Amino acid sequence: MTTRATRPAADRQPADGPTQAAALRAEIDRLKEAVGARADVDRAVGVLMAAARIPPASAFTVLRATAQRTDTELGHLAVLLTQWGRTRSLPTKIRTELRDQLRQQQDVIGTRNGAYVE
């Protein structure tokens, strides 16, 4: 007969049910947040695609590079860009970097037919 002490670690169950439940609730909360952040990023990519007339991969590259160069979390930048789609208002530092990144990406893909963020 195998006892709890001799079973492999992968087969062991946590002794404290409430602790396990709390850990699972925390994991669910983290996953919900991740799904929400992904949706924000997807919406921001769509805004960039429409505003600059660039393909999805280029829009994501612009979004990521702008976040890195302005030291802004990607999810926060995505929310700001989604709001910009409605308000036409962005912080100056982000607006300037976004314009530079859009120009650079449009040069890479060989188009300059897009509108820039002003």
C-alpha positions as a printed Julia matrix, in Angstrom:
118×3 Matrix{Float64}:
   0.0    0.0     0.0
   1.34   3.43   -0.97
   1.18   6.09    1.7
   1.07   9.83    1.22
   4.72  10.13    2.25
   5.92   7.62   -0.35
   3.84   8.72   -3.36
   5.66  10.72   -6.04
   5.32  14.5    -5.67
   3.23  14.79   -8.86
   0.56  12.53   -7.3
   0.33  14.39   -4.0
  -2.65  16.61   -3.3
  -2.28  19.73   -1.16
  -3.4   19.05    2.39
  -5.22  22.38    2.74
  -8.33  22.64    0.52
  -8.94  26.34    1.24
  -5.34  27.17    0.29
  -5.7   25.29   -2.97
  -9.01  27.03   -3.69
  -7.44  30.44   -3.03
  -4.55  29.62   -5.36
  -6.97  28.55   -8.08
  -9.03  31.73   -7.68
  -5.85  33.8    -7.97
  -4.87  31.92  -11.12
  -8.32  32.49  -12.63
  -8.0   36.22  -11.88
  -4.58  36.33  -13.57
  -5.94  34.53  -16.63
  -8.92  36.88  -16.88
  -6.57  39.84  -16.72
  -4.36  38.34  -19.44
  -7.34  37.76  -21.73
  -8.49  41.34  -21.18
  -5.03  42.72  -21.91
  -4.85  40.66  -25.09
  -8.18  42.09  -26.22
  -6.86  45.63  -25.57
  -3.75  44.9   -27.64
  -5.84  43.45  -30.48
  -8.06  46.56  -30.5
  -5.0   48.85  -30.52
  -3.52  46.9   -33.44
  -6.81  47.46  -35.27
  -6.67  51.2   -34.57
  -3.12  51.37  -35.95
  -4.07  49.3   -38.99
  -6.93  51.67  -39.8
  -5.08  54.89  -39.02
  -1.85  54.06  -40.82
  -3.11  51.53  -43.38
  -0.55  48.92  -42.39
  -0.88  45.14  -41.99
  -1.47  43.51  -38.58
   2.12  42.34  -38.06
   3.45  45.83  -38.78
   0.89  47.39  -36.45
   1.95  45.06  -33.64
   5.62  45.86  -34.31
   4.83  49.58  -34.02
   2.87  49.01  -30.82
   5.6   46.91  -29.21
   8.44  49.25  -30.22
   6.54  52.31  -29.03
   5.87  50.67  -25.67
   9.54  49.76  -25.27
  10.93  53.13  -26.33
   8.53  55.11  -24.13
   8.87  52.74  -21.17
   5.11  52.15  -21.2
   3.53  48.8   -20.46
   2.13  47.27  -23.64
  -1.35  46.85  -22.17
  -1.46  50.46  -20.96
  -0.31  51.76  -24.34
  -2.98  49.61  -25.99
  -5.66  51.23  -23.82
  -4.33  54.71  -24.62
  -4.38  53.97  -28.36
  -7.89  52.59  -28.19
  -8.97  55.79  -26.44
  -7.04  57.83  -29.02
  -9.24  56.24  -31.66
 -12.16  58.07  -30.03
 -10.55  61.17  -28.49
  -7.56  61.91  -30.76
  -5.55  62.65  -27.61
  -2.24  61.0   -26.65
   0.59  62.06  -24.33
   3.2   63.98  -26.33
   6.02  61.49  -25.65
   3.92  58.58  -26.9
   2.49  60.51  -29.87
   5.98  61.51  -31.03
   7.41  58.0   -30.69
   4.37  56.44  -32.31
   4.71  58.76  -35.3
   8.41  57.85  -35.63
   7.68  54.12  -35.35
   4.89  54.35  -37.94
   7.17  56.15  -40.38
   9.91  53.6   -39.82
   7.54  50.66  -40.29
   6.01  52.18  -43.4
   9.52  52.58  -44.83
  10.22  48.91  -44.04
   7.09  47.67  -45.81
   7.45  50.19  -48.63
   4.34  52.28  -48.07
   3.84  55.87  -47.1
   0.13  56.04  -47.77
  -0.93  55.99  -44.14
  -2.01  58.82  -41.9
   0.29  59.65  -39.03
  -0.77  60.17  -35.47
  -0.88  63.91  -34.91
